[in-house]
Structures are given as C-alpha cells and as structure tokens.
C-alpha cells in the first residue's frame, strides 16, 4: 500500500492492513498476501515447531497463519509484529515485581525512501542518512512549533504509584539508540529475554536487534504533568536527521500536554550494557573444545559495490538451494561463498572471536543459541585478554566494538543450521555472516523435509515465473 506518512508518500508493507501490528498471542491469525516480488518476511511461510528453520521468502501465495512463535520480526518498510507466546513473554517470570505490563515498545528508524532505494545507496556510497525514527510505529516529522509538522506521537498514561514493565526492542535497520524517560529511572530486568539481576539506570543502550525488559515506576507527578520518552540515535555510529525529535509522551492525569522536561545528560557513544548484565540463573562456561577467529573487513566487489567479509568470504546463499536442504540430501561439502563451519559433536564448547580493524561497531546476532559474552574490547584480541567464564552475560545479540573484538561462547546443544550475522541491515545484505551446521547427523531426524521441499519447489516456480534476480547475500535478517 502507499500512504503519506511523516511528510512524504511512500510504499509500505503491512500486517492485517496495519503499519504497527498488534501483539500476537496464541490464537492470533494474520494474513500474508503474496505479491510479485521477493518480499523478505520471516513470518510469512513460518511453520510451527520448526526450530531448525525460521525463514522463507514470500512466493506469491495468500496464506493465513496462527502465531505461536517466540521471536520478533521487523522490516524497515513497515511490517513488524511481536510474536511471543503470551504466557512466556508477557506473563513469564521476572527478576523484579511490577504492577502492569505495557508490552512491546518498538524503536524503528524510518525514511521516506523504501529500503530497496536505500540499499542501492548503501551498496554504492555507504550507509545513507535516514529521515526519522518511530516509537511503536508512530512519530512526528518536523518541529513542534512548525505548522507543517506531520504525524502523531505515541502517548502513554501513567498512574502515580504504579510500576510498568516495558519490552524495548531495537527494530532499526541501522540505528543505535539510547532510551530514556525524562525524570524517571529505569530498572533493567532482562536482556534478549534472559532475566538479569535488576539494576537501575537513567538510560539504556540498544544496538540493532537487542531487547531489554525494563520497569518504570510512575513517581514524578509532582515534577510535571507530561514527560518526554526519548529514543536518541547515536551519531557515533548512526546517521539520522531527527536526532532530537524521536520521542513519545508519558503523562499523568486526564490530558496530554507538550512536555517541557529536559533529558538526561549523556555521552554520544555506541556501547553495550555488558558490564551491568548478571544472569539470574548462574552458569559457568567450560574451556573451549573448538575455537576460531573471524576477521571482519569491507571492500568493493568487481561491480564496485560494497561487500562485507568474514575471513575474506562474503556470504552468498541461494534461496532455491538452502543449506538445510543440502544437509537433508546428504551434502557434505559447501562452496566457499556459503561460509559454512561445521560443529559435529554434541555437548562441546565453542569459542568464537569476531574482530575488526574498521572504525564501525557491529551488532552480532546468533540464531539457535543464547551465547555467552566472554569479552569485548578495543584493539586486537590476544591470549592475554581476560575471559569472563563465571556466569557471564548471555544473550543472542552483542556489540562488536569499533576497531575491536567480541569473544562469544556456546555449547553445541541444539542441532540445526544456524546463522551468525551483523544486525545492521546493509551489512547483512552485503554478506556479513557465517553459517554453523551443528550436529549434522541429527538434523534429518528432527526436520520436516516435506515442508521444506514444498517451500523450495514453490519458490523455484515463483522465481522462474517472475524472473526474480537475487539482489544481495540471500539470507533474511532476523
């Protein structure tokens, strides 16, 4: 569909005809209408109980889905739907008490051009500056005292004495946020769905793909009636034209007024919350049974387009011949461009060091596991780096610092084909990824090969009918 939003007409994708889709609980239905392009939507063609396979492209078919899933999907051009089991994500255990659950708070960057138009710029000239940002799918464009301002801000009523739980999600394609609510403190209780010992702060850093659960107590009614909720792009690693104007309003009383409050002081930076994260369920990381070093670099290919590389390989996979499908047909060798690493044995400890000399931080996301963050730092990794193996933070997305390193660890306790990738949308499409084939011999026994074959066959027919040409690395960022 095409709508005039925030100052410009643009093409959008939607869920159940809505830009910001509602929370999906058990029993929720959503219609996924096919079209004549390769729409990259993780939840379309998503099957229930398929932990080993979570992505597929739209193939022009209209289907209706029951959402009984446990992850979050976002898309730069509008489709976003929180997909969590209600009792697990919304009413599950928490490391601190609260009164009301306000659900998911999505933080998106936004632009008046489509993501395809922006990607063309990113490949040629580097990451483009984006126009704006949204909080739960809405915001204004233009200053508050400007008559030409368009859009609406999200408003959230507060009742004095009530504590509210919010699930922050950085659903941006290329924006690192600092999140805050003027005058209020935030108690962080979970990171990427892993409960942590509560800690109090005035501002939370979220890199792309990260989620934090926070509790906010409404105790500032004497200071003002309305307060700014702020999502602040960090210019150290994010380019956005609306740096100071991506805001919502929390208010006390019966009416909403424009806040006059002043935000907290902060240093513009792209950081992680690692030092504050102490998992409630304590775990110890054992010594490495398998280890590797992945060095991230960037360069132009023969066509003059930017590509990202890990150990000199830029991922390129074929939608019509996915890695899982190759595993199920008995393949044991892969092309270099598939960037496959094999982890054959069960219950072994994997240590992976991701390192870069580039002055750009990267959110590193691993499918299939909550990994342990053993170390993060600037400079070159060496054996002298101290590794935290006593209940280190564990999550599924952590920041590789600019000109630095990230040391990750996990146990091979989940057979499947698992992707590790940068969660910056441009970098993902430009090949910043690896694939881990974990416990190869066990994958076929837990896979629905018939469903996979049907999906691949449908895609191949769709591709042939509409002469679809693959534009990028070929995997779907989640």
C-alpha positions as CSV (number, residue, x, y, z in Angstrom):
1,X,0.0,0.0,0.0
2,X,1.1,3.7,-0.3
3,X,0.5,6.2,2.4
4,X,1.6,9.8,3.2
5,X,3.4,9.4,6.4
6,X,5.7,11.9,8.2
7,X,5.9,14.3,5.3
8,X,6.1,12.1,2.2
9,X,4.2,9.4,0.2
10,X,5.9,6.0,0.2
11,X,5.2,2.4,-0.4
12,X,4.6,0.2,2.7
13,X,4.1,-3.4,3.6
14,X,1.5,-4.1,6.3
15,X,0.2,-6.8,8.6
16,X,-3.6,-7.1,8.7
17,X,-3.6,-3.7,7.0
18,X,-1.8,-2.1,9.9
19,X,1.6,-0.5,10.0
20,X,2.4,-1.3,13.6
21,X,0.9,-4.8,14.0
22,X,-0.7,-5.7,17.4
23,X,0.9,-8.1,19.8
24,X,0.2,-11.6,18.7
25,X,-1.0,-14.1,21.3
26,X,-1.9,-17.8,21.0
27,X,-4.9,-17.9,18.7
28,X,-4.0,-14.8,16.7
29,X,-4.4,-15.0,13.0
30,X,-2.6,-12.9,10.4
31,X,-3.0,-13.0,6.6
32,X,0.1,-13.0,4.5
33,X,-0.8,-11.9,1.0
34,X,1.7,-12.9,-1.7
35,X,2.8,-10.4,-4.4
36,X,5.0,-10.4,-7.4
37,X,8.3,-9.6,-5.8
38,X,10.5,-11.5,-3.4
39,X,9.2,-9.9,-0.2
40,X,11.6,-10.8,2.6
41,X,9.4,-11.5,5.5
42,X,10.5,-14.0,8.1
43,X,7.0,-14.7,9.5
44,X,5.5,-15.4,6.0
45,X,5.9,-19.2,5.4
46,X,6.8,-19.7,9.0
47,X,5.8,-23.1,10.3
48,X,5.0,-24.0,13.9
49,X,7.5,-26.2,15.8
50,X,10.4,-25.8,13.3
51,X,13.2,-24.6,15.5
52,X,15.6,-25.8,12.8
53,X,14.2,-23.5,10.1
54,X,12.8,-20.0,10.7
55,X,13.0,-18.1,7.4
56,X,11.4,-18.2,4.0
57,X,10.5,-15.7,1.3
58,X,7.1,-14.9,0.0
59,X,6.1,-16.9,-3.1
60,X,3.0,-15.1,-4.3
61,X,0.6,-17.2,-2.3
62,X,-2.0,-16.0,0.2
63,X,-1.9,-17.8,3.5
64,X,-3.3,-17.4,6.9
65,X,-1.1,-18.1,9.9
66,X,-1.6,-18.9,13.6
67,X,1.1,-17.1,15.6
68,X,2.5,-19.5,18.2
69,X,6.2,-18.4,18.0
70,X,8.9,-17.0,20.2
71,X,10.8,-14.3,18.4
72,X,10.4,-10.8,17.0
73,X,10.3,-9.9,13.3
74,X,10.9,-6.4,12.0
75,X,11.0,-4.9,8.5
76,X,12.3,-1.4,7.5
77,X,9.3,-0.7,5.3
78,X,6.5,-1.3,7.8
79,X,5.9,-4.9,8.7
80,X,6.6,-5.5,12.4
81,X,4.8,-7.9,14.7
82,X,5.8,-9.1,18.1
83,X,5.5,-12.9,18.0
84,X,5.6,-14.3,21.5
85,X,3.7,-16.8,23.5
86,X,1.6,-14.7,25.8
87,X,2.3,-16.7,28.9
88,X,6.0,-17.0,28.2
89,X,6.9,-13.5,27.0
90,X,4.3,-11.3,28.7
91,X,3.5,-13.1,31.9
92,X,6.6,-15.2,32.5
93,X,9.0,-15.0,35.4
94,X,10.7,-11.6,36.1
95,X,13.6,-10.7,38.4
96,X,11.6,-7.8,40.0
97,X,8.0,-7.1,40.7
98,X,5.8,-4.7,38.7
99,X,2.1,-3.8,38.5
100,X,1.2,-3.5,34.8
101,X,2.8,-4.8,31.6
102,X,2.7,-2.3,28.8
103,X,4.0,-4.8,26.3
104,X,6.5,-4.2,23.5
105,X,8.0,-0.8,22.7
106,X,9.4,-0.9,19.2
107,X,12.2,1.5,18.3
108,X,12.5,1.8,14.5
109,X,14.4,4.1,12.2
110,X,12.4,5.4,9.3
111,X,12.9,7.0,5.9
112,X,10.8,8.5,3.1
113,X,12.5,6.2,0.6
114,X,11.9,2.5,0.5
115,X,14.6,0.1,1.9
116,X,15.3,-1.0,-1.7
117,X,16.1,2.5,-2.7
118,X,18.3,3.0,0.4
119,X,20.1,-0.3,-0.2
120,X,21.2,0.9,-3.6
121,X,22.8,3.9,-2.0
122,X,24.3,1.8,0.8
123,X,26.0,-0.5,-1.7
124,X,27.4,2.4,-3.7
125,X,28.2,5.1,-1.3
126,X,27.9,3.6,2.2
127,X,25.1,3.8,4.8
128,X,22.6,6.6,4.0
129,X,21.4,9.2,6.5
130,X,17.8,8.3,7.5
131,X,15.0,10.8,7.9
132,X,13.4,9.9,11.2
133,X,12.5,7.3,13.8
134,X,9.3,5.7,15.2
135,X,8.3,4.6,18.7
136,X,5.7,1.8,18.3
137,X,5.1,2.8,14.7
138,X,4.5,6.5,15.1
139,X,6.2,9.9,15.5
140,X,6.1,13.4,14.0
141,X,8.1,14.9,11.2
142,X,9.1,18.5,11.8
143,X,9.5,20.6,14.9
144,X,6.7,21.0,17.5
145,X,6.3,24.7,16.8
146,X,6.2,24.3,13.0
147,X,2.8,24.4,11.4
148,X,4.0,22.0,8.7
149,X,4.7,19.2,11.2
150,X,3.0,15.9,10.3
151,X,2.3,12.7,12.2
152,X,1.4,12.0,15.8
153,X,3.4,11.0,18.9
154,X,2.8,7.9,20.9
155,X,1.2,8.8,24.3
156,X,1.3,6.6,27.4
157,X,-0.8,7.4,30.5
158,X,0.9,6.9,33.9
159,X,-0.9,6.5,37.3
160,X,1.1,7.6,40.3
161,X,2.5,4.8,42.3
162,X,2.1,2.2,39.5
163,X,5.1,0.3,38.2
164,X,5.1,-0.6,34.5
165,X,7.0,-3.2,32.6
166,X,8.1,-2.3,29.0
167,X,9.8,-4.6,26.5
168,X,12.2,-2.5,24.5
169,X,13.0,-3.8,21.0
170,X,15.6,-2.1,18.7
171,X,14.0,-2.9,15.4
172,X,16.1,-0.5,13.4
173,X,18.0,-1.2,10.2
174,X,20.9,1.0,11.1
175,X,20.4,3.0,14.3
176,X,21.9,2.5,17.8
177,X,19.6,4.1,20.4
178,X,19.9,5.5,23.9
179,X,16.5,5.2,25.5
180,X,15.2,7.2,28.5
181,X,12.2,8.8,30.1
182,X,12.8,12.3,31.5
183,X,13.0,12.5,35.3
184,X,12.3,8.7,35.7
185,X,14.7,5.9,36.4
186,X,14.7,2.5,34.5
187,X,15.1,-0.8,36.2
188,X,16.5,-3.3,33.8
189,X,15.4,-6.9,34.4
190,X,16.1,-8.8,31.2
191,X,18.4,-8.7,28.1
192,X,17.3,-10.6,25.0
193,X,14.8,-12.5,27.1
194,X,17.4,-13.6,29.6
195,X,16.4,-12.5,33.2
196,X,19.2,-10.5,34.9
197,X,19.7,-9.2,38.4
198,X,17.8,-5.9,38.4
199,X,19.9,-2.7,38.0
200,X,18.8,0.9,38.0
201,X,19.9,3.4,35.3
202,X,18.6,6.6,33.6
203,X,19.4,5.4,30.1
204,X,19.7,2.1,28.2
205,X,21.8,1.4,25.2
206,X,20.2,-0.7,22.5
207,X,22.1,-1.8,19.4
208,X,20.2,-3.3,16.4
209,X,18.4,-6.5,17.3
210,X,18.7,-6.2,21.0
211,X,15.8,-6.3,23.5
212,X,15.6,-5.1,27.1
213,X,12.8,-5.5,29.7
214,X,12.6,-2.5,32.0
215,X,10.4,-1.4,34.9
216,X,9.4,2.2,35.3
217,X,7.7,3.5,38.4
218,X,5.3,6.4,38.0
219,X,6.5,8.7,40.8
220,X,7.1,12.1,39.1
221,X,3.7,13.7,39.0
222,X,4.8,16.5,41.3
223,X,7.6,17.5,38.8
224,X,5.3,17.8,35.7
225,X,2.2,16.5,34.0
226,X,4.0,15.2,30.9
227,X,7.4,13.9,30.2
228,X,9.4,13.0,27.1
229,X,10.2,9.4,26.3
230,X,13.3,9.6,24.1
231,X,14.9,7.3,21.6
232,X,18.2,9.1,20.7
233,X,20.2,7.9,17.7
234,X,23.9,7.9,18.5
235,X,25.8,9.8,15.8
236,X,29.0,7.9,16.7
237,X,27.5,5.0,14.6
238,X,24.1,6.2,13.3
239,X,23.1,9.0,10.8
240,X,19.6,10.4,11.3
241,X,18.1,13.8,10.5
242,X,15.8,13.8,13.5
243,X,18.3,13.1,16.3
244,X,16.4,15.2,18.9
245,X,12.9,14.6,17.8
246,X,12.2,10.8,18.1
247,X,10.0,11.0,21.1
248,X,6.8,9.8,22.8
249,X,4.9,11.3,25.7
250,X,4.2,9.8,29.1
251,X,1.6,11.8,31.1
252,X,-0.2,11.9,34.4
253,X,-3.8,13.0,34.7
254,X,-6.6,13.1,32.1
255,X,-5.0,15.1,29.3
256,X,-1.8,15.2,27.3
257,X,0.3,18.4,27.1
258,X,3.5,19.0,25.3
259,X,6.3,18.2,27.7
260,X,8.7,20.9,28.8
261,X,11.1,18.5,30.5
262,X,14.8,18.2,29.9
263,X,16.5,15.0,29.1
264,X,19.4,13.4,31.0
265,X,23.0,14.3,30.1
266,X,24.8,11.6,28.1
267,X,27.9,11.0,26.1
268,X,27.2,10.2,22.4
269,X,28.5,6.6,22.1
270,X,27.7,3.2,20.8
271,X,28.1,1.0,23.8
272,X,26.7,-2.3,25.2
273,X,25.2,-2.9,28.6
274,X,27.5,-5.9,29.2
275,X,29.1,-4.8,32.5
276,X,25.7,-4.5,34.1
277,X,24.3,-7.9,33.0
278,X,24.3,-10.6,35.6
279,X,22.0,-13.5,34.6
280,X,19.7,-14.7,37.4
281,X,20.3,-18.3,36.5
282,X,24.0,-18.7,37.0
283,X,26.0,-20.7,34.5
284,X,29.7,-21.4,34.1
285,X,31.5,-21.7,30.7
286,X,33.9,-24.5,30.3
287,X,37.1,-24.5,28.3
288,X,37.0,-24.4,24.5
289,X,36.7,-27.7,22.6
290,X,36.5,-25.7,19.3
291,X,37.7,-22.2,18.6
292,X,38.1,-19.9,15.6
293,X,38.8,-16.3,14.8
294,X,36.6,-14.4,12.3
295,X,38.1,-11.1,11.0
296,X,35.6,-8.6,9.5
297,X,36.6,-6.4,6.6
298,X,34.9,-4.4,3.9
299,X,35.7,-3.8,0.3
300,X,34.2,-3.3,-3.2
301,X,33.5,-6.2,-5.5
302,X,34.1,-6.3,-9.2
303,X,30.9,-4.3,-9.8
304,X,32.1,-1.6,-7.5
305,X,29.6,-2.4,-4.8
306,X,30.4,-2.6,-1.1
307,X,30.6,-6.1,0.4
308,X,31.5,-7.2,4.0
309,X,33.7,-10.2,4.5
310,X,34.5,-12.6,7.4
311,X,37.9,-14.2,6.8
312,X,37.8,-13.0,3.2
313,X,34.4,-14.6,2.5
314,X,31.2,-12.6,1.8
315,X,28.2,-14.9,2.3
316,X,26.2,-15.7,-0.7
317,X,23.4,-18.3,-0.5
318,X,20.8,-19.5,-3.0
319,X,17.2,-19.3,-1.9
320,X,16.3,-22.2,-4.2
321,X,19.1,-24.4,-2.7
322,X,19.2,-23.6,1.1
323,X,21.9,-25.0,3.3
324,X,19.4,-27.1,5.3
325,X,18.1,-28.6,2.1
326,X,21.6,-29.6,1.2
327,X,22.1,-31.2,4.6
328,X,18.9,-33.2,4.2
329,X,20.0,-34.5,0.8
330,X,23.3,-35.7,2.2
331,X,25.7,-33.0,1.0
332,X,29.0,-32.9,2.9
333,X,30.8,-30.1,1.1
334,X,29.9,-26.5,0.5
335,X,31.1,-23.7,-1.7
336,X,33.4,-21.1,0.0
337,X,30.8,-18.4,-0.6
338,X,28.3,-20.3,1.6
339,X,30.6,-19.6,4.6
340,X,29.9,-22.9,6.4
341,X,31.6,-24.0,9.6
342,X,30.7,-27.5,11.0
343,X,30.3,-28.3,14.7
344,X,29.8,-32.1,14.6
345,X,29.9,-33.2,18.2
346,X,27.3,-32.8,20.9
347,X,27.9,-31.0,24.2
348,X,31.1,-29.3,23.2
349,X,32.1,-25.7,23.9
350,X,32.6,-23.3,21.0
351,X,34.6,-20.2,21.3
352,X,34.4,-17.6,18.5
353,X,36.4,-14.4,18.4
354,X,35.0,-11.8,15.9
355,X,37.4,-9.0,15.3
356,X,37.6,-5.9,13.1
357,X,40.1,-3.1,12.4
358,X,37.3,-1.0,11.0
359,X,36.1,2.0,13.0
360,X,32.5,0.8,12.9
361,X,30.7,-1.2,15.6
362,X,28.6,-4.2,14.6
363,X,25.7,-5.9,16.5
364,X,26.5,-9.6,16.2
365,X,23.4,-11.9,16.3
366,X,23.5,-15.7,16.5
367,X,20.5,-17.9,15.7
368,X,19.8,-21.0,17.6
369,X,21.5,-20.1,20.9
370,X,21.9,-17.6,23.7
371,X,25.6,-17.2,23.6
372,X,27.9,-16.2,26.5
373,X,29.8,-12.9,26.2
374,X,33.3,-13.7,27.4
375,X,35.0,-10.4,26.4
376,X,34.5,-7.2,24.4
377,X,37.2,-4.6,23.9
378,X,39.1,-2.3,21.6
379,X,42.3,-3.3,19.8
380,X,43.4,-6.7,18.7
381,X,42.4,-9.8,20.6
382,X,45.2,-11.8,22.2
383,X,45.6,-14.7,24.7
384,X,46.3,-12.0,27.3
385,X,42.7,-10.9,27.2
386,X,40.8,-11.9,30.4
387,X,37.8,-14.1,29.6
388,X,34.8,-14.0,32.0
389,X,33.6,-17.6,32.3
390,X,31.9,-17.3,35.7
391,X,28.2,-16.5,34.9
392,X,29.0,-14.1,32.1
393,X,26.2,-12.3,30.3
394,X,24.3,-14.5,27.8
395,X,22.1,-13.2,25.0
396,X,21.7,-13.6,21.3
397,X,22.9,-10.1,20.1
398,X,26.1,-8.4,21.4
399,X,28.2,-5.5,20.1
400,X,31.5,-6.0,18.3
401,X,33.1,-2.7,19.2
402,X,34.6,-0.4,16.6
403,X,38.3,-1.4,15.9
404,X,37.8,-4.2,18.5
405,X,36.8,-7.7,19.3
406,X,34.0,-9.8,20.7
407,X,34.5,-13.2,22.3
408,X,31.4,-15.5,22.1
409,X,30.9,-19.0,23.5
410,X,28.1,-21.5,23.4
411,X,27.5,-25.2,23.9
412,X,26.5,-27.5,21.0
413,X,23.2,-28.5,22.4
414,X,20.9,-27.5,19.6
415,X,21.2,-29.4,16.2
416,X,20.4,-27.3,13.2
417,X,21.8,-24.9,10.6
418,X,22.4,-21.6,12.5
419,X,23.3,-18.2,11.0
420,X,25.5,-15.7,12.7
421,X,25.3,-12.2,11.2
422,X,25.7,-8.5,11.7
423,X,22.3,-7.0,12.5
424,X,22.9,-3.8,10.5
425,X,20.6,-4.3,7.6
426,X,23.0,-3.0,4.9
427,X,25.9,-5.2,6.3
428,X,23.6,-8.2,6.4
429,X,22.6,-7.8,2.8
430,X,26.3,-7.2,1.9
431,X,27.4,-10.6,3.2
432,X,28.5,-10.1,6.8
433,X,27.6,-13.6,8.0
434,X,28.6,-17.2,8.8
435,X,26.6,-20.4,8.9
436,X,27.2,-23.1,11.6
437,X,26.0,-26.6,10.8
438,X,25.6,-28.1,14.3
439,X,25.4,-31.8,14.9
440,X,24.9,-32.7,11.2
441,X,24.0,-36.3,11.8
442,X,21.0,-35.4,14.0
443,X,19.4,-32.7,11.8
444,X,17.4,-35.0,9.5
445,X,15.7,-36.8,12.4
446,X,14.2,-33.5,13.7
447,X,13.4,-31.9,10.3
448,X,10.2,-31.7,8.3
449,X,11.7,-32.4,5.0
450,X,8.4,-32.5,3.2
451,X,7.5,-28.9,4.2
452,X,11.0,-27.7,3.2
453,X,10.8,-29.4,-0.2
454,X,7.4,-27.9,-0.8
455,X,8.6,-24.4,0.1
456,X,11.7,-24.7,-2.1
457,X,9.7,-26.0,-5.0
458,X,7.1,-23.2,-4.7
459,X,9.9,-20.6,-4.5
460,X,11.7,-22.1,-7.6
461,X,8.5,-21.9,-9.6
462,X,7.8,-18.4,-8.4
463,X,11.4,-17.4,-9.3
464,X,11.1,-18.8,-12.8
465,X,7.7,-17.3,-13.5
466,X,8.7,-13.7,-12.5
467,X,12.4,-13.8,-13.4
468,X,13.4,-12.9,-9.9
469,X,17.1,-11.9,-9.6
470,X,18.8,-12.2,-6.2
471,X,19.9,-8.8,-5.1
472,X,22.1,-9.5,-2.1
473,X,23.6,-12.2,0.1
474,X,20.4,-14.2,0.1
475,X,19.5,-14.6,3.7
476,X,16.7,-13.0,5.7
477,X,17.8,-10.8,8.5
478,X,16.1,-11.7,11.9
